[in-house]
Amino acid sequence: MSEEEVFADFLRRVDLSGAVVAEIGGAFPTELIEQRGVARWYSVDPNREAARSGVREVIAVPAEEMPLPDSSVDAVFSCNAFQFLDVGRTLQQAARVLKPGGLLYSHFGPIWSAVDGHQLEYVSYQGRDLAFWRDTLLPPWAHLAYDRAELRELLRSGMPEDLADLLVWHVHDSTTINRSFFEDYVDAAVRSGLQWCEVSASEHLDYEIDTPALDSALLREVEPNRLAAELTRERGRPTTVGIRDVLMVLRKPAA
């Protein structure tokens, strides 16, 4: 779903009139949320400057350290942020700050189990920010099917060495993404103590992966079922691949 569709779906589930909302990551336009009669909208995002405008207050701290009082918000909303967070700690904070009966709504992706789960973003090359949907430099499943040395050799066969090394660093060392599989999100939701309203997922890829010309002898034909079996053995637990975007709707028990 687009950001507009995500927000519209959130509005169908939560009455924002007079509500206090904590947004994790991002910052929807103040005008948009004021039109809904929101009493207070906290945008919790360490990548933004602390500020206050109308009903919105930007709190520049990680979601895992949300500095809001216990049982102080009616809803927690998030769009395209959970793939960057420690999900377990974030859900614990959400459970703490939500009022009894309050709703958590989060839509996010691509997650690590996806064909493009590396989510090449928040990294720059030669003064330009890279974006995975525009700069399709990494082949499908690059983050799961190749180790560090294999990926470096493959990428260097079709692009400058410094760019190849930057991409290898992003996949294997960057702390931007949380590298959580779908099952990890499910476990975190179960442990949070919040009640499940809806958890759904999609494998849909809405753009074409068109990589530079790489050495075909180094490219692998990745079979998702076989990859999932290998990851299941490595992780010691059932692991699914292909899931890309996730909708998670949880509620704090009323009692």
Contacts in CASP RR format, 6 or more apart in sequence:
PFRMAT RR
TARGET T0000
AUTHOR 0000-0000-0000
METHOD contacts of the structure
MODEL  1
MSEEEVFADFLRRVDLSGAVVAEIGGAFPTELIEQRGVARWYSVDPNREA
ARSGVREVIAVPAEEMPLPDSSVDAVFSCNAFQFLDVGRTLQQAARVLKP
GGLLYSHFGPIWSAVDGHQLEYVSYQGRDLAFWRDTLLPPWAHLAYDRAE
LRELLRSGMPEDLADLLVWHVHDSTTINRSFFEDYVDAAVRSGLQWCEVS
ASEHLDYEIDTPALDSALLREVEPNRLAAELTRERGRPTTVGIRDVLMVL
RKPAA
1 9 0 8 1.000
1 107 0 8 1.000
1 245 0 8 1.000
1 247 0 8 1.000
3 28 0 8 1.000
3 79 0 8 1.000
3 80 0 8 1.000
6 79 0 8 1.000
6 107 0 8 1.000
7 28 0 8 1.000
7 32 0 8 1.000
7 79 0 8 1.000
9 105 0 8 1.000
9 107 0 8 1.000
9 247 0 8 1.000
10 75 0 8 1.000
10 77 0 8 1.000
10 105 0 8 1.000
11 36 0 8 1.000
13 103 0 8 1.000
13 105 0 8 1.000
13 249 0 8 1.000
14 21 0 8 1.000
14 74 0 8 1.000
14 75 0 8 1.000
14 77 0 8 1.000
14 103 0 8 1.000
14 105 0 8 1.000
16 33 0 8 1.000
16 36 0 8 1.000
16 37 0 8 1.000
16 38 0 8 1.000
16 75 0 8 1.000
17 36 0 8 1.000
17 37 0 8 1.000
17 38 0 8 1.000
18 37 0 8 1.000
18 38 0 8 1.000
18 39 0 8 1.000
19 37 0 8 1.000
19 38 0 8 1.000
19 39 0 8 1.000
19 74 0 8 1.000
19 75 0 8 1.000
20 38 0 8 1.000
20 39 0 8 1.000
20 40 0 8 1.000
20 41 0 8 1.000
20 42 0 8 1.000
20 72 0 8 1.000
20 73 0 8 1.000
20 74 0 8 1.000
21 33 0 8 1.000
21 38 0 8 1.000
21 40 0 8 1.000
21 41 0 8 1.000
21 42 0 8 1.000
21 73 0 8 1.000
21 74 0 8 1.000
21 75 0 8 1.000
21 76 0 8 1.000
21 77 0 8 1.000
22 42 0 8 1.000
22 44 0 8 1.000
22 66 0 8 1.000
22 68 0 8 1.000
22 73 0 8 1.000
22 75 0 8 1.000
22 76 0 8 1.000
22 77 0 8 1.000
22 94 0 8 1.000
22 97 0 8 1.000
23 41 0 8 1.000
23 42 0 8 1.000
23 43 0 8 1.000
23 44 0 8 1.000
23 45 0 8 1.000
23 76 0 8 1.000
23 77 0 8 1.000
23 78 0 8 1.000
24 44 0 8 1.000
24 45 0 8 1.000
24 63 0 8 1.000
24 66 0 8 1.000
24 76 0 8 1.000
24 77 0 8 1.000
24 78 0 8 1.000
24 81 0 8 1.000
24 82 0 8 1.000
24 85 0 8 1.000
24 90 0 8 1.000
24 94 0 8 1.000
24 106 0 8 1.000
25 43 0 8 1.000
25 44 0 8 1.000
25 45 0 8 1.000
25 47 0 8 1.000
25 63 0 8 1.000
25 78 0 8 1.000
25 79 0 8 1.000
25 81 0 8 1.000
26 43 0 8 1.000
26 45 0 8 1.000
26 48 0 8 1.000
26 79 0 8 1.000
26 80 0 8 1.000
26 81 0 8 1.000
27 43 0 8 1.000
27 45 0 8 1.000
27 48 0 8 1.000
27 56 0 8 1.000
27 58 0 8 1.000
28 41 0 8 1.000
28 43 0 8 1.000
28 79 0 8 1.000
30 41 0 8 1.000
30 53 0 8 1.000
30 54 0 8 1.000
30 55 0 8 1.000
30 56 0 8 1.000
33 41 0 8 1.000
33 55 0 8 1.000
33 56 0 8 1.000
34 54 0 8 1.000
34 55 0 8 1.000
37 55 0 8 1.000
38 55 0 8 1.000
39 55 0 8 1.000
40 55 0 8 1.000
40 57 0 8 1.000
41 55 0 8 1.000
41 56 0 8 1.000
41 57 0 8 1.000
42 56 0 8 1.000
42 57 0 8 1.000
42 58 0 8 1.000
42 59 0 8 1.000
42 68 0 8 1.000
42 73 0 8 1.000
43 56 0 8 1.000
43 57 0 8 1.000
43 58 0 8 1.000
43 59 0 8 1.000
44 59 0 8 1.000
44 61 0 8 1.000
44 62 0 8 1.000
44 63 0 8 1.000
44 66 0 8 1.000
44 68 0 8 1.000
45 58 0 8 1.000
45 59 0 8 1.000
45 60 0 8 1.000
45 63 0 8 1.000
45 81 0 8 1.000
46 60 0 8 1.000
46 61 0 8 1.000
46 62 0 8 1.000
47 60 0 8 1.000
48 58 0 8 1.000
48 60 0 8 1.000
49 58 0 8 1.000
49 60 0 8 1.000
50 58 0 8 1.000
50 59 0 8 1.000
50 60 0 8 1.000
51 57 0 8 1.000
51 58 0 8 1.000
52 58 0 8 1.000
59 66 0 8 1.000
59 67 0 8 1.000
59 68 0 8 1.000
61 67 0 8 1.000
62 85 0 8 1.000
63 81 0 8 1.000
63 85 0 8 1.000
63 90 0 8 1.000
63 93 0 8 1.000
64 85 0 8 1.000
64 86 0 8 1.000
64 89 0 8 1.000
64 90 0 8 1.000
64 93 0 8 1.000
65 93 0 8 1.000
66 90 0 8 1.000
66 93 0 8 1.000
66 94 0 8 1.000
66 96 0 8 1.000
66 97 0 8 1.000
68 97 0 8 1.000
69 97 0 8 1.000
70 96 0 8 1.000
70 97 0 8 1.000
71 96 0 8 1.000
71 97 0 8 1.000
71 98 0 8 1.000
71 99 0 8 1.000
71 100 0 8 1.000
72 97 0 8 1.000
72 99 0 8 1.000
73 97 0 8 1.000
73 98 0 8 1.000
73 99 0 8 1.000
73 102 0 8 1.000
74 98 0 8 1.000
74 99 0 8 1.000
74 102 0 8 1.000
74 103 0 8 1.000
75 98 0 8 1.000
75 102 0 8 1.000
75 103 0 8 1.000
75 104 0 8 1.000
75 105 0 8 1.000
76 94 0 8 1.000
76 97 0 8 1.000
76 98 0 8 1.000
76 103 0 8 1.000
76 104 0 8 1.000
76 105 0 8 1.000
76 106 0 8 1.000
77 105 0 8 1.000
77 106 0 8 1.000
78 104 0 8 1.000
78 105 0 8 1.000
78 106 0 8 1.000
78 107 0 8 1.000
78 108 0 8 1.000
79 106 0 8 1.000
79 107 0 8 1.000
79 108 0 8 1.000
80 107 0 8 1.000
80 108 0 8 1.000
80 109 0 8 1.000
81 106 0 8 1.000
81 108 0 8 1.000
82 90 0 8 1.000
82 106 0 8 1.000
82 108 0 8 1.000
82 109 0 8 1.000
82 185 0 8 1.000
82 246 0 8 1.000
82 248 0 8 1.000
83 108 0 8 1.000
83 109 0 8 1.000
83 110 0 8 1.000
83 111 0 8 1.000
83 112 0 8 1.000
83 119 0 8 1.000
83 177 0 8 1.000
83 178 0 8 1.000
83 180 0 8 1.000
84 176 0 8 1.000
84 177 0 8 1.000
84 178 0 8 1.000
85 178 0 8 1.000
86 178 0 8 1.000
87 178 0 8 1.000
87 180 0 8 1.000
87 184 0 8 1.000
87 185 0 8 1.000
87 188 0 8 1.000
88 188 0 8 1.000
88 191 0 8 1.000
88 192 0 8 1.000
91 104 0 8 1.000
91 188 0 8 1.000
91 189 0 8 1.000
91 191 0 8 1.000
91 192 0 8 1.000
91 194 0 8 1.000
91 250 0 8 1.000
92 192 0 8 1.000
94 104 0 8 1.000
94 192 0 8 1.000
94 194 0 8 1.000
94 250 0 8 1.000
95 192 0 8 1.000
95 193 0 8 1.000
95 194 0 8 1.000
95 252 0 8 1.000
98 104 0 8 1.000
98 194 0 8 1.000
98 252 0 8 1.000
99 252 0 8 1.000
100 252 0 8 1.000
100 253 0 8 1.000
100 254 0 8 1.000
100 255 0 8 1.000
101 251 0 8 1.000
101 252 0 8 1.000
101 253 0 8 1.000
101 254 0 8 1.000
102 251 0 8 1.000
102 252 0 8 1.000
103 197 0 8 1.000
103 249 0 8 1.000
103 250 0 8 1.000
103 251 0 8 1.000
103 252 0 8 1.000
104 194 0 8 1.000
104 248 0 8 1.000
104 249 0 8 1.000
104 250 0 8 1.000
104 251 0 8 1.000
104 252 0 8 1.000
105 248 0 8 1.000
105 249 0 8 1.000
106 246 0 8 1.000
106 247 0 8 1.000
106 248 0 8 1.000
106 249 0 8 1.000
107 245 0 8 1.000
107 246 0 8 1.000
107 247 0 8 1.000
107 248 0 8 1.000
108 245 0 8 1.000
108 246 0 8 1.000
108 248 0 8 1.000
109 119 0 8 1.000
109 244 0 8 1.000
109 245 0 8 1.000
109 246 0 8 1.000
110 116 0 8 1.000
110 117 0 8 1.000
110 119 0 8 1.000
110 132 0 8 1.000
110 244 0 8 1.000
110 245 0 8 1.000
111 117 0 8 1.000
111 180 0 8 1.000
111 181 0 8 1.000
111 182 0 8 1.000
111 185 0 8 1.000
111 243 0 8 1.000
111 244 0 8 1.000
111 245 0 8 1.000
111 246 0 8 1.000
112 143 0 8 1.000
112 144 0 8 1.000
112 177 0 8 1.000
112 178 0 8 1.000
112 179 0 8 1.000
112 180 0 8 1.000
112 181 0 8 1.000
113 181 0 8 1.000
113 182 0 8 1.000
113 239 0 8 1.000
113 240 0 8 1.000
113 241 0 8 1.000
113 242 0 8 1.000
113 243 0 8 1.000
113 244 0 8 1.000
114 203 0 8 1.000
114 205 0 8 1.000
114 241 0 8 1.000
114 242 0 8 1.000
114 243 0 8 1.000
114 244 0 8 1.000
114 245 0 8 1.000
115 140 0 8 1.000
115 141 0 8 1.000
115 205 0 8 1.000
115 209 0 8 1.000
115 242 0 8 1.000
115 244 0 8 1.000
116 132 0 8 1.000
116 138 0 8 1.000
116 140 0 8 1.000
116 205 0 8 1.000
116 209 0 8 1.000
116 244 0 8 1.000
117 143 0 8 1.000
117 177 0 8 1.000
117 244 0 8 1.000
118 132 0 8 1.000
118 138 0 8 1.000
118 142 0 8 1.000
118 143 0 8 1.000
118 170 0 8 1.000
118 171 0 8 1.000
118 177 0 8 1.000
119 132 0 8 1.000
119 176 0 8 1.000
119 177 0 8 1.000
120 130 0 8 1.000
120 131 0 8 1.000
120 132 0 8 1.000
120 135 0 8 1.000
120 137 0 8 1.000
120 138 0 8 1.000
120 167 0 8 1.000
120 170 0 8 1.000
121 129 0 8 1.000
121 130 0 8 1.000
121 131 0 8 1.000
121 132 0 8 1.000
121 176 0 8 1.000
122 129 0 8 1.000
122 176 0 8 1.000
123 129 0 8 1.000
123 130 0 8 1.000
123 166 0 8 1.000
123 170 0 8 1.000
123 174 0 8 1.000
123 176 0 8 1.000
124 130 0 8 1.000
125 163 0 8 1.000
125 166 0 8 1.000
130 137 0 8 1.000
132 138 0 8 1.000
133 206 0 8 1.000
133 207 0 8 1.000
136 207 0 8 1.000
136 208 0 8 1.000
136 209 0 8 1.000
136 210 0 8 1.000
136 211 0 8 1.000
137 155 0 8 1.000
137 159 0 8 1.000
137 163 0 8 1.000
137 167 0 8 1.000
137 211 0 8 1.000
137 212 0 8 1.000
138 155 0 8 1.000
138 167 0 8 1.000
138 171 0 8 1.000
138 211 0 8 1.000
139 154 0 8 1.000
139 209 0 8 1.000
139 211 0 8 1.000
139 214 0 8 1.000
139 219 0 8 1.000
140 209 0 8 1.000
140 222 0 8 1.000
141 220 0 8 1.000
141 222 0 8 1.000
141 224 0 8 1.000
141 227 0 8 1.000
141 241 0 8 1.000
142 151 0 8 1.000
142 154 0 8 1.000
142 171 0 8 1.000
143 171 0 8 1.000
144 222 0 8 1.000
144 227 0 8 1.000
144 231 0 8 1.000
144 241 0 8 1.000
145 220 0 8 1.000
145 222 0 8 1.000
145 227 0 8 1.000
146 154 0 8 1.000
146 220 0 8 1.000
148 168 0 8 1.000
148 172 0 8 1.000
150 218 0 8 1.000
151 167 0 8 1.000
151 168 0 8 1.000
151 171 0 8 1.000
151 172 0 8 1.000
152 164 0 8 1.000
152 165 0 8 1.000
152 168 0 8 1.000
153 218 0 8 1.000
154 214 0 8 1.000
154 215 0 8 1.000
154 218 0 8 1.000
154 219 0 8 1.000
155 163 0 8 1.000
155 164 0 8 1.000
155 167 0 8 1.000
155 168 0 8 1.000
155 214 0 8 1.000
156 164 0 8 1.000
157 214 0 8 1.000
157 215 0 8 1.000
157 218 0 8 1.000
158 164 0 8 1.000
158 212 0 8 1.000
158 213 0 8 1.000
158 214 0 8 1.000
158 215 0 8 1.000
159 212 0 8 1.000
170 176 0 8 1.000
180 188 0 8 1.000
181 231 0 8 1.000
181 235 0 8 1.000
181 239 0 8 1.000
181 240 0 8 1.000
181 241 0 8 1.000
182 201 0 8 1.000
182 240 0 8 1.000
182 243 0 8 1.000
182 246 0 8 1.000
183 237 0 8 1.000
183 238 0 8 1.000
183 239 0 8 1.000
183 240 0 8 1.000
185 246 0 8 1.000
185 248 0 8 1.000
186 199 0 8 1.000
189 196 0 8 1.000
189 199 0 8 1.000
189 248 0 8 1.000
189 250 0 8 1.000
192 250 0 8 1.000
193 253 0 8 1.000
194 250 0 8 1.000
194 251 0 8 1.000
194 252 0 8 1.000
194 253 0 8 1.000
195 250 0 8 1.000
195 251 0 8 1.000
195 252 0 8 1.000
195 253 0 8 1.000
196 249 0 8 1.000
196 250 0 8 1.000
197 249 0 8 1.000
197 250 0 8 1.000
197 251 0 8 1.000
198 247 0 8 1.000
198 248 0 8 1.000
198 249 0 8 1.000
199 246 0 8 1.000
199 247 0 8 1.000
199 248 0 8 1.000
199 249 0 8 1.000
200 246 0 8 1.000
200 247 0 8 1.000
201 243 0 8 1.000
201 244 0 8 1.000
201 245 0 8 1.000
201 246 0 8 1.000
201 247 0 8 1.000
202 243 0 8 1.000
202 244 0 8 1.000
202 245 0 8 1.000
202 246 0 8 1.000
203 242 0 8 1.000
203 243 0 8 1.000
203 244 0 8 1.000
204 244 0 8 1.000
204 245 0 8 1.000
205 244 0 8 1.000
224 241 0 8 1.000
224 242 0 8 1.000
227 241 0 8 1.000
228 239 0 8 1.000
228 240 0 8 1.000
228 241 0 8 1.000
231 239 0 8 1.000
231 241 0 8 1.000
232 238 0 8 1.000
232 239 0 8 1.000
END
